[in-house]
Amino acid sequence: MPIVNRGPTLTQQATERLRQAIVSGELPAGSLHSASSLGTWLGVSRTPIREATAELARLGLVAIEPNHGIRVVETDLESLIEGFELRLIVEVPLARKAALSSDDGARETLRARFDDFRRAAESNAAEATLRADRDFHTAVLEMAGNLRASEVLREQRNIVLQSGVGTVPSSRSCQECFDDHVDLFEAIMARDSAGAAAAMHRHILNTATILVNQETKARPEFGEHDIRSRFAWLSE
């Protein structure tokens, strides 16, 4: 019986490579690229490129321009704010639910992801820290028993990463990023549901404030914004 290769398809590989290039700035915001040029660059045919760019368009990272190719979309302030608003709506109650979980396996997985996060921060490796940050949040959502939330929030994280490399190392160190999650982890492990929700709310609001302030300095057109007032209704 032939063995089916379950590894990433060419389309999946092309999608991830292009996403990384957009996030890193290798394909800068506003730049226009044809399917043939991207195919030549990645060494693949036009079909996986077309499928990959369709997925990137769905994620909001590129815009498809008929007969021209794709243009890398520049993240605007409202997209950032709406993304963090979504995180507050979804992740805060799910942090509360995670703290109430009786799944010991999920609890140990969260501890392992937290330890990975700590080691990445101590190594002062920005990319490893950002991956560990993502994996920690994913473990919280999985502990809450909501895998769909992970998929929804993955798209929001792509939008944030597209604005640069997040807040690390531009506005805070790897260690500071890790430290911002300690109270959240401790509350969940202590089964303190109210404390977990409060810690998640504080963490997301803090990250949003840092990132928007960071982007405002680099892009004056953002102007001055009171992020906390924008999210005040979520505290009522």
C-alpha positions as YAML, in Angstrom:
chain: A
units: angstrom
residues:
- id: 1
  name: MET
  ca: [0.00, 0.00, 0.00]
- id: 2
  name: PRO
  ca: [1.46, 3.40, -0.94]
- id: 3
  name: ILE
  ca: [2.34, 5.74, 1.91]
- id: 4
  name: VAL
  ca: [0.54, 9.08, 1.84]
- id: 5
  name: ASN
  ca: [2.76, 12.04, 2.53]
- id: 6
  name: ARG
  ca: [1.01, 14.04, 5.22]
- id: 7
  name: GLY
  ca: [3.57, 16.81, 5.30]
- id: 8
  name: PRO
  ca: [2.80, 20.39, 4.31]
- id: 9
  name: THR
  ca: [1.57, 20.79, 0.75]
- id: 10
  name: LEU
  ca: [3.23, 23.21, -1.68]
- id: 11
  name: THR
  ca: [0.32, 25.59, -1.14]
- id: 12
  name: GLN
  ca: [0.76, 25.44, 2.64]
- id: 13
  name: GLN
  ca: [4.50, 25.96, 2.34]
- id: 14
  name: ALA
  ca: [4.04, 28.88, -0.05]
- id: 15
  name: THR
  ca: [1.40, 30.45, 2.22]
- id: 16
  name: GLU
  ca: [3.64, 30.26, 5.27]
- id: 17
  name: ARG
  ca: [6.72, 31.52, 3.42]
- id: 18
  name: LEU
  ca: [4.83, 34.49, 2.00]
- id: 19
  name: ARG
  ca: [3.25, 35.24, 5.37]
- id: 20
  name: GLN
  ca: [6.69, 35.27, 7.01]
- id: 21
  name: ALA
  ca: [8.02, 37.55, 4.27]
- id: 22
  name: ILE
  ca: [5.16, 40.00, 4.86]
- id: 23
  name: VAL
  ca: [5.55, 39.93, 8.64]
- id: 24
  name: SER
  ca: [9.32, 40.44, 8.46]
- id: 25
  name: GLY
  ca: [9.05, 43.26, 5.91]
- id: 26
  name: GLU
  ca: [10.82, 41.25, 3.23]
- id: 27
  name: LEU
  ca: [7.70, 41.97, 1.16]
- id: 28
  name: PRO
  ca: [7.01, 45.51, 2.37]
- id: 29
  name: ALA
  ca: [3.59, 47.06, 2.84]
- id: 30
  name: GLY
  ca: [2.27, 48.61, -0.35]
- id: 31
  name: SER
  ca: [4.45, 46.52, -2.64]
- id: 32
  name: LEU
  ca: [2.87, 44.82, -5.70]
- id: 33
  name: HIS
  ca: [3.87, 41.32, -6.82]
- id: 34
  name: SER
  ca: [2.75, 39.16, -9.72]
- id: 35
  name: ALA
  ca: [2.03, 35.45, -9.30]
- id: 36
  name: SER
  ca: [4.79, 34.60, -11.77]
- id: 37
  name: SER
  ca: [7.42, 36.65, -9.93]
- id: 38
  name: LEU
  ca: [6.43, 35.12, -6.58]
- id: 39
  name: GLY
  ca: [6.49, 31.66, -8.15]
- id: 40
  name: THR
  ca: [9.98, 32.24, -9.50]
- id: 41
  name: TRP
  ca: [11.10, 33.60, -6.13]
- id: 42
  name: LEU
  ca: [9.81, 30.56, -4.24]
- id: 43
  name: GLY
  ca: [10.56, 28.04, -6.97]
- id: 44
  name: VAL
  ca: [6.98, 26.78, -7.33]
- id: 45
  name: SER
  ca: [4.34, 26.91, -10.04]
- id: 46
  name: ARG
  ca: [1.58, 29.50, -10.34]
- id: 47
  name: THR
  ca: [-1.14, 27.21, -8.92]
- id: 48
  name: PRO
  ca: [0.14, 27.00, -5.32]
- id: 49
  name: ILE
  ca: [0.95, 30.72, -5.51]
- id: 50
  name: ARG
  ca: [-2.62, 31.55, -6.53]
- id: 51
  name: GLU
  ca: [-4.00, 29.37, -3.74]
- id: 52
  name: ALA
  ca: [-1.57, 30.84, -1.22]
- id: 53
  name: THR
  ca: [-2.39, 34.43, -2.13]
- id: 54
  name: ALA
  ca: [-6.13, 33.66, -1.89]
- id: 55
  name: GLU
  ca: [-5.56, 32.48, 1.69]
- id: 56
  name: LEU
  ca: [-3.44, 35.54, 2.52]
- id: 57
  name: ALA
  ca: [-6.19, 37.76, 1.11]
- id: 58
  name: ARG
  ca: [-8.71, 36.00, 3.36]
- id: 59
  name: LEU
  ca: [-6.44, 36.76, 6.33]
- id: 60
  name: GLY
  ca: [-6.31, 40.41, 5.31]
- id: 61
  name: LEU
  ca: [-2.57, 40.46, 4.64]
- id: 62
  name: VAL
  ca: [-2.80, 41.16, 0.90]
- id: 63
  name: ALA
  ca: [-5.27, 42.57, -1.62]
- id: 64
  name: ILE
  ca: [-5.70, 40.85, -4.97]
- id: 65
  name: GLU
  ca: [-5.55, 43.25, -7.93]
- id: 66
  name: PRO
  ca: [-6.91, 41.54, -11.08]
- id: 67
  name: ASN
  ca: [-4.41, 41.38, -13.96]
- id: 68
  name: HIS
  ca: [-1.68, 42.82, -11.73]
- id: 69
  name: GLY
  ca: [-1.07, 40.48, -8.81]
- id: 70
  name: ILE
  ca: [-1.22, 41.03, -5.06]
- id: 71
  name: ARG
  ca: [-0.48, 44.12, -3.05]
- id: 72
  name: VAL
  ca: [0.72, 43.82, 0.53]
- id: 73
  name: VAL
  ca: [-1.80, 45.62, 2.71]
- id: 74
  name: GLU
  ca: [-0.58, 48.19, 5.20]
- id: 75
  name: THR
  ca: [-2.09, 47.70, 8.64]
- id: 76
  name: ASP
  ca: [-4.20, 50.65, 9.74]
- id: 77
  name: LEU
  ca: [-4.95, 51.79, 13.26]
- id: 78
  name: GLU
  ca: [-8.56, 50.66, 13.23]
- id: 79
  name: SER
  ca: [-7.53, 47.13, 12.27]
- id: 80
  name: LEU
  ca: [-5.19, 46.99, 15.25]
- id: 81
  name: ILE
  ca: [-7.80, 48.36, 17.65]
- id: 82
  name: GLU
  ca: [-10.56, 46.08, 16.36]
- id: 83
  name: GLY
  ca: [-8.25, 43.09, 16.72]
- id: 84
  name: PHE
  ca: [-7.49, 43.86, 20.34]
- id: 85
  name: GLU
  ca: [-11.16, 44.52, 20.99]
- id: 86
  name: LEU
  ca: [-11.86, 41.03, 19.63]
- id: 87
  name: ARG
  ca: [-9.21, 39.58, 21.92]
- id: 88
  name: LEU
  ca: [-10.79, 41.23, 24.95]
- id: 89
  name: ILE
  ca: [-14.22, 39.90, 23.99]
- id: 90
  name: VAL
  ca: [-12.97, 36.35, 23.41]
- id: 91
  name: GLU
  ca: [-9.93, 35.74, 25.61]
- id: 92
  name: VAL
  ca: [-11.06, 37.32, 28.88]
- id: 93
  name: PRO
  ca: [-14.07, 35.02, 29.50]
- id: 94
  name: LEU
  ca: [-12.12, 32.04, 28.17]
- id: 95
  name: ALA
  ca: [-9.33, 32.74, 30.67]
- id: 96
  name: ARG
  ca: [-12.00, 32.57, 33.36]
- id: 97
  name: LYS
  ca: [-13.21, 29.26, 31.93]
- id: 98
  name: ALA
  ca: [-9.66, 27.88, 31.70]
- id: 99
  name: ALA
  ca: [-9.12, 28.55, 35.40]
- id: 100
  name: LEU
  ca: [-12.20, 26.44, 36.17]
- id: 101
  name: SER
  ca: [-11.03, 23.51, 34.04]
- id: 102
  name: SER
  ca: [-10.66, 20.14, 35.73]
- id: 103
  name: ASP
  ca: [-8.53, 18.76, 32.88]
- id: 104
  name: ASP
  ca: [-5.21, 17.92, 34.55]
- id: 105
  name: GLY
  ca: [-3.59, 17.16, 31.19]
- id: 106
  name: ALA
  ca: [-4.45, 20.62, 29.86]
- id: 107
  name: ARG
  ca: [-3.15, 22.14, 33.08]
- id: 108
  name: GLU
  ca: [0.19, 20.37, 32.66]
- id: 109
  name: THR
  ca: [0.36, 21.45, 29.00]
- id: 110
  name: LEU
  ca: [-0.15, 25.05, 30.07]
- id: 111
  name: ARG
  ca: [2.64, 24.69, 32.63]
- id: 112
  name: ALA
  ca: [4.93, 23.28, 29.92]
- id: 113
  name: ARG
  ca: [4.13, 26.15, 27.54]
- id: 114
  name: PHE
  ca: [4.78, 28.64, 30.36]
- id: 115
  name: ASP
  ca: [8.17, 27.04, 31.04]
- id: 116
  name: ASP
  ca: [8.97, 27.19, 27.30]
- id: 117
  name: PHE
  ca: [8.01, 30.87, 27.37]
- id: 118
  name: ARG
  ca: [10.32, 31.48, 30.35]
- id: 119
  name: ARG
  ca: [13.28, 29.80, 28.63]
- id: 120
  name: ALA
  ca: [12.72, 31.72, 25.40]
- id: 121
  name: ALA
  ca: [12.61, 35.01, 27.30]
- id: 122
  name: GLU
  ca: [15.74, 34.17, 29.26]
- id: 123
  name: SER
  ca: [17.54, 33.44, 25.98]
- id: 124
  name: ASN
  ca: [16.56, 36.94, 24.80]
- id: 125
  name: ALA
  ca: [15.52, 35.54, 21.40]
- id: 126
  name: ALA
  ca: [12.72, 37.73, 20.02]
- id: 127
  name: GLU
  ca: [11.28, 35.27, 17.50]
- id: 128
  name: ALA
  ca: [11.35, 32.37, 19.96]
- id: 129
  name: THR
  ca: [9.71, 34.55, 22.60]
- id: 130
  name: LEU
  ca: [6.92, 35.58, 20.22]
- id: 131
  name: ARG
  ca: [6.30, 31.94, 19.28]
- id: 132
  name: ALA
  ca: [6.25, 30.95, 22.95]
- id: 133
  name: ASP
  ca: [3.84, 33.81, 23.67]
- id: 134
  name: ARG
  ca: [1.53, 32.51, 20.91]
- id: 135
  name: ASP
  ca: [1.77, 28.93, 22.15]
- id: 136
  name: PHE
  ca: [1.00, 29.97, 25.72]
- id: 137
  name: HIS
  ca: [-2.17, 31.81, 24.67]
- id: 138
  name: THR
  ca: [-3.18, 28.85, 22.49]
- id: 139
  name: ALA
  ca: [-2.79, 26.54, 25.50]
- id: 140
  name: VAL
  ca: [-5.06, 28.79, 27.56]
- id: 141
  name: LEU
  ca: [-7.75, 28.65, 24.86]
- id: 142
  name: GLU
  ca: [-7.38, 24.88, 24.53]
- id: 143
  name: MET
  ca: [-7.66, 24.54, 28.30]
- id: 144
  name: ALA
  ca: [-10.93, 26.46, 28.03]
- id: 145
  name: GLY
  ca: [-12.07, 23.90, 25.45]
- id: 146
  name: ASN
  ca: [-12.45, 26.31, 22.54]
- id: 147
  name: LEU
  ca: [-10.28, 25.40, 19.55]
- id: 148
  name: ARG
  ca: [-12.28, 27.65, 17.22]
- id: 149
  name: ALA
  ca: [-11.16, 30.68, 19.21]
- id: 150
  name: SER
  ca: [-7.55, 29.79, 18.42]
- id: 151
  name: GLU
  ca: [-8.26, 29.95, 14.69]
- id: 152
  name: VAL
  ca: [-10.11, 33.26, 14.94]
- id: 153
  name: LEU
  ca: [-7.39, 34.87, 17.02]
- id: 154
  name: ARG
  ca: [-4.63, 33.52, 14.77]
- id: 155
  name: GLU
  ca: [-5.84, 35.90, 12.07]
- id: 156
  name: GLN
  ca: [-5.74, 38.83, 14.50]
- id: 157
  name: ARG
  ca: [-2.17, 37.91, 15.49]
- id: 158
  name: ASN
  ca: [-1.16, 37.96, 11.81]
- id: 159
  name: ILE
  ca: [-2.49, 41.51, 11.51]
- id: 160
  name: VAL
  ca: [-0.55, 42.61, 14.59]
- id: 161
  name: LEU
  ca: [2.66, 40.93, 13.45]
- id: 162
  name: GLN
  ca: [2.32, 42.59, 10.05]
- id: 163
  name: SER
  ca: [2.73, 45.98, 11.71]
- id: 164
  name: GLY
  ca: [6.29, 45.03, 12.63]
- id: 165
  name: VAL
  ca: [7.53, 42.37, 15.00]
- id: 166
  name: GLY
  ca: [4.94, 43.12, 17.65]
- id: 167
  name: THR
  ca: [6.14, 44.89, 20.77]
- id: 168
  name: VAL
  ca: [9.25, 42.68, 21.08]
- id: 169
  name: PRO
  ca: [11.96, 43.87, 20.84]
- id: 170
  name: SER
  ca: [10.80, 47.28, 19.59]
- id: 171
  name: SER
  ca: [9.08, 48.49, 22.77]
- id: 172
  name: ARG
  ca: [9.77, 45.88, 25.44]
- id: 173
  name: SER
  ca: [12.28, 43.17, 26.12]
- id: 174
  name: CYS
  ca: [11.67, 39.44, 25.89]
- id: 175
  name: GLN
  ca: [11.74, 39.27, 29.68]
- id: 176
  name: GLU
  ca: [9.20, 42.08, 30.02]
- id: 177
  name: CYS
  ca: [6.91, 40.27, 27.59]
- id: 178
  name: PHE
  ca: [7.13, 37.09, 29.66]
- id: 179
  name: ASP
  ca: [6.65, 38.95, 32.96]
- id: 180
  name: ASP
  ca: [3.41, 40.41, 31.62]
- id: 181
  name: HIS
  ca: [1.92, 36.89, 31.63]
- id: 182
  name: VAL
  ca: [2.97, 35.71, 35.09]
- id: 183
  name: ASP
  ca: [-0.14, 36.85, 36.99]
- id: 184
  name: LEU
  ca: [-2.34, 35.28, 34.31]
- id: 185
  name: PHE
  ca: [-0.57, 31.91, 34.61]
- id: 186
  name: GLU
  ca: [-0.62, 31.96, 38.40]
- id: 187
  name: ALA
  ca: [-4.33, 32.81, 38.54]
- id: 188
  name: ILE
  ca: [-5.26, 30.00, 36.15]
- id: 189
  name: MET
  ca: [-3.14, 27.46, 38.01]
- id: 190
  name: ALA
  ca: [-4.68, 28.59, 41.32]
- id: 191
  name: ARG
  ca: [-8.17, 28.10, 39.82]
- id: 192
  name: ASP
  ca: [-8.86, 31.78, 40.49]
- id: 193
  name: SER
  ca: [-11.35, 32.47, 37.69]
- id: 194
  name: ALA
  ca: [-11.95, 36.13, 38.53]
- id: 195
  name: GLY
  ca: [-8.22, 36.75, 38.85]
- id: 196
  name: ALA
  ca: [-7.53, 35.01, 35.53]
- id: 197
  name: ALA
  ca: [-10.10, 37.15, 33.71]
- id: 198
  name: ALA
  ca: [-8.71, 40.33, 35.29]
- id: 199
  name: ALA
  ca: [-5.13, 39.37, 34.42]
- id: 200
  name: MET
  ca: [-6.02, 38.59, 30.81]
- id: 201
  name: HIS
  ca: [-7.86, 41.91, 30.48]
- id: 202
  name: ARG
  ca: [-4.92, 43.81, 31.94]
- id: 203
  name: HIS
  ca: [-2.42, 41.99, 29.72]
- id: 204
  name: ILE
  ca: [-4.31, 42.57, 26.46]
- id: 205
  name: LEU
  ca: [-4.96, 46.22, 27.28]
- id: 206
  name: ASN
  ca: [-1.29, 46.74, 28.17]
- id: 207
  name: THR
  ca: [-0.12, 45.12, 24.92]
- id: 208
  name: ALA
  ca: [-2.59, 47.18, 22.87]
- id: 209
  name: THR
  ca: [-1.42, 50.40, 24.49]
- id: 210
  name: ILE
  ca: [2.26, 49.62, 23.94]
- id: 211
  name: LEU
  ca: [1.76, 48.59, 20.31]
- id: 212
  name: VAL
  ca: [-0.42, 51.54, 19.30]
- id: 213
  name: ASN
  ca: [1.99, 53.98, 20.97]
- id: 214
  name: GLN
  ca: [4.86, 52.26, 19.15]
- id: 215
  name: GLU
  ca: [3.13, 52.53, 15.78]
- id: 216
  name: THR
  ca: [2.11, 56.15, 16.40]
- id: 217
  name: LYS
  ca: [5.76, 57.12, 16.82]
- id: 218
  name: ALA
  ca: [6.69, 55.40, 13.54]
- id: 219
  name: ARG
  ca: [3.58, 56.53, 11.67]
- id: 220
  name: PRO
  ca: [2.43, 60.00, 12.78]
- id: 221
  name: GLU
  ca: [-0.74, 59.67, 10.70]
- id: 222
  name: PHE
  ca: [-2.06, 57.42, 13.44]
- id: 223
  name: GLY
  ca: [-2.33, 60.49, 15.66]
- id: 224
  name: GLU
  ca: [-2.93, 60.44, 19.40]
- id: 225
  name: HIS
  ca: [-5.45, 57.90, 20.70]
- id: 226
  name: ASP
  ca: [-6.71, 57.06, 24.16]
- id: 227
  name: ILE
  ca: [-6.79, 53.29, 23.83]
- id: 228
  name: ARG
  ca: [-8.18, 52.70, 27.30]
- id: 229
  name: SER
  ca: [-11.22, 54.85, 26.60]
- id: 230
  name: ARG
  ca: [-11.86, 52.89, 23.39]
- id: 231
  name: PHE
  ca: [-12.09, 49.67, 25.42]
- id: 232
  name: ALA
  ca: [-13.84, 51.16, 28.47]
- id: 233
  name: TRP
  ca: [-17.19, 49.61, 27.57]
- id: 234
  name: LEU
  ca: [-15.64, 46.14, 27.99]
- id: 235
  name: SER
  ca: [-14.95, 46.87, 31.65]
- id: 236
  name: GLU
  ca: [-18.55, 47.74, 32.48]
...
